[in-house]
Amino acid sequence: MFENSIKHIAASVGRPFAALRRIFGLTEARQALSWWRAVLGATLAVGACVPVCFAIERPEMVAIPAGEFTMGSPGRASEGSSYESPPHRVRIRVFEIGKYAVTFDEWDACVQDGGCGGHHPLDHGWGRGRRPVVDVSWDDANRFVQWLNAKTGGGFRLPTEAEWEYAARAGSNTARYWGESIGQNHANCDGCGGQWENRQSAPVGSFAPNAFGLYDMLGNVWQWVDDCWHDSYVGAPRDGHAWTSGGNCDERVARGGSWNYTARFVYAASRDRYGLSLRYFDLGFRVARTQP
């Protein structure tokens, strides 16, 4: 059955590795690809990215429309910290952001290709594959971006903090994109409900997306953004750019909360800071891209 499935894919699609990857996962797809070459003698048009065709399997991106929103916390009971004040209006230009956080599959492709500094992050026994990569620092995330740009022609980067919050809110004005309260089974956090809460990360896409079609913008793993840490939004940019002047640039901002944090930290305005080189079991990231 396995061989017949591969033969069917070979006969029906023009991008064989991508099809194999979608059906079997990254590890199995590599094995299938080797079998295909050896047994069927197929010539695969996957270019210089063999054996890992990341030129095809790049992160899935979502176009985010331009707009304006109020960034920060208004001090409601369900959210609020002096770090998230004062609320301020920000204009956002059109950009793209990853539909999901970067996964172990995507990170491992980078490492196998000689990128990402050769860093093999731990999966803590939870599994790799479609789980969000963790144990990656802000520096590590930028190494992934550098590798991705070399493979794809450029434009990828970490999102700015303002872009991230705009994308997370997806037009909503409530504490969370699904409503004011944490509810049940909307995200992966301590007290959110679901099989992974306060135990481990969940595979990306395990919960319903927000109105922009983005998954896991709250909970699961904290997500690095580009900005330096500032203790408040006094003097923050109003045009959506990264805030990389002043403040503490030895620490960078992470957003969204994670699987082992309570609802108190899982809302759209929530923010924290970590050192540039810190690797931790609930720290991950997603990529953004500037549109031409």
N, C-alpha and C positions, 0 to 999 in steps of 0.2 A: 504493500500500500504506500509506503514511504517513497519507493522508487517511482511508482505510478504518479504520485502527487507531483514529484519534481518534473517528470516528463511532461505532465499536463501544463505546469507553469512554463517550462521551457518552450512549449509549442504555442502558448497563448499570450505571453507578455513580452514586451521589448526591453524591460529592465529586470532581468532575472533575480539579481540579488535583492532588490527592493521587495519583490513578491515573496521570495523565500523568507526574508526578514519579517514581513508582516505575519506570515503564517506560522513559522517555527520559532521565532526569536533569534537573537544574534548568534549565539553559540551554535545552535542547530543549523542555522543558515550557512555558517562558514563550513561546517562538516558537509552539508548538502552540496555546497558549491564545489568542494574538493572532489566529492563523489561524481558530480556531474561532469567535471573536466576529465576525470580519469576513465569513467565508464562510457559516457556518451561522446567524448571527444569534442564537446561543444567549445566554440570560441565565444568568449563573453566580452561584450563591448562595455566594459566598466572602467576603462582608462587606467590612469596612474594610481587610482585609489585601491586597486586589488592588493591584499585580499579583503580589505574592509572598505566597502564602497560608500564612504561617507559623503562623497560628492553628490550621491543620490540621496542618501539617508541623512540629510541635514535636519536640524530641528524644525518642526512644523510651526510656522509663524502665523500670527493673526494681525491683520491691519487694524489699527486703532484710529478712529477718526479724530480730527482736531476738535478742540472744545475748550471750555473754561469750567473750573470747579473750585469749590472751597476745600483747601487742603488743611488738615489738622483736626483736632478734636474740639468740639464746642463745649465739652465738660459735662456731657450727659452721664447718668449713673452707670450706663453700660460700657462706658469708656472714659478715658481721660487721664492725662498726665501733663505736667508742666513742660515736658519734652515735646509735646504735640501742640503747643500754643506759641503765638496766637493763631487762630484760624485766619487764613488769608486766601485771596483769590489768585489762581494761577492759570495762565493760558498754555495750552498744550498743542504742539504741532502734530501733524500726522506722523505716526511711526509704527513699527511692528514690534510685537513681543511674542515670546514663545508661548504656544498653546499650553505647554506643560513645563514644569521644571526640568532641567537637564537630567537625564537618566544615567544609571550605571552603564547601560548599553552604549550610550553616546560618549560617555567619559572613557570607557574601556577601548572604544574605537580610536580615540585620540592617543591613548597610551600605546596601543599596538602599532600605531602609525609613527611612533617616535616623538609624539608631542606631549603636552601637559607635564613636562618635567619628569616624566616617567613615574609619577606618583600613583600608587595603587591604593586608593582609599578602602578602608575596611567596610564591610557590609554588616558587621556585628551579628552575623548568623541569620539575618532577615532575608537574604537573597539579593541578587543584583538585578539584571534584566531591566524591567520597566519601573523599578523603584527609583525615586529621586536620588541622585548621587549625594552622599554626605561625607563628612570629614574632609571637606575642601575649604581652603582659606580664600580670602578675597584675592590674594596673589594667584592662587591656583585657578580661580575662576577666570582671571584675566589671561592666564596661559592657555586655557581652553579657547577663549575668544581669539587669541592670536593664531592658534592652530586652525580654527574654523575659518578665519578670514583668509589664511594662506590657501586653504582648500577650495574656497568658494568665490574668491574675488573681492571679498571685503564687505564692510558695512556693519558687521556684527559688533556688539559691545554689551556692557552691562546697562540695564535701564537706569535712568536717573530716579532719585527718590520720588520726585513729583510725577514722573511718568508711571512709576509703579503704583502709586496710590490712585491715580486717575484710572488706570487699567483695572485695579482691584475693585474700585467702587462701581465702575461700569454704568455710570449715570445715577446710581442710588445715592440717597442722602442719609440713609440709616447707618448704624454702627457697622453692620455687615451687609454684604451684597444681597443676602437672602432675607434680611429683616433686622429688627432691633435686638432681639434675644438670640442666644446661641442655638437654641432648639436642639434637635437630635438629628444625627446623620447628615449634616450639611458639610462637615469637615472632620479632619482627624486631629483631635486634641484631647487633653485630659478633661473629661466631662462632656464631650461632644457626642457620645454614643458611637457604636460601631465596634467592629472586631479588633481594631488596631489601637484604640485609644490608650494612651499612657503605657504602651507596650513597645511599639515600633512604628516605622514609617509605613504608609500604604502605597501600593502601586499607583503611579500617576493616573489621573482620570477616574478614580474610584468614587468620586462624588459629583453631583451635578455642577455644571459650569455656571459662571456668571453671565450677565446679559451680553458681554462681548465674546462669549464662547471660550473663556479662559478657565482652566481647571486648577484647583488647589491654590488659589491666590491667598487663602487664609488657612492656617494650620498645615499639618504634615511636616514641612521643614521651613525654617527661617530662610529668607532669600536675600542674598547680597545685592546691594545696589551700589552705584558708583560714588555716591556722595561721602564727603568727610563728615565726621560727627560734629554737630552743634547742639548745645543744650536746649535751645529753643528755636523758633522760626523768626525771631527778630532779625531783620535784614536779609531774609531768604529771597532767592531769585523768584520773580513772578512770571518768568517765561518758560519754565519747565526744564531749564538747564541744570546740570549737576552743580551742587554747591561745593566747590573745591578750593575756596579761599577762606582764610580764617579757620576758626574751629580747631579740631584736632584731627589732622589727616593721617596720624598713625593709627587711628581707629576709623572704621567705616560702618555705615549704617546697614542693618539687616531688617527686613520687614516681614510681617504676616503671622508670626507665632509658629508653633510646631506641635508635633504629636505629644510631647511631654509637658506642654504648658497648658494652664487652665484657660477658661474662656476670658478671663481678665486680660489676657495678652493677645487674644485672637479677634481682632477687629481691624477695619481698614486703616485707621490712623495709627495703629500700634507700631512702635519703632524701638530698636535697641542698637547697641554698638558693640563691636568686637575688634580686637587687634588684627592688623593686616594679615598676619601669618597664622592666626588661630584656626585650627581644624577641630571640629566637634561633631558629635553624632547626630545633631539636628540642624546642621548648617549646610544649605545647598544654594542653588541659584537658578535663574532662568536668563536667557539672553534677549536682547532687544536688537533692533536694526533700524538705522536711519533710512527713510525712503528717499530716493533720488529727487 
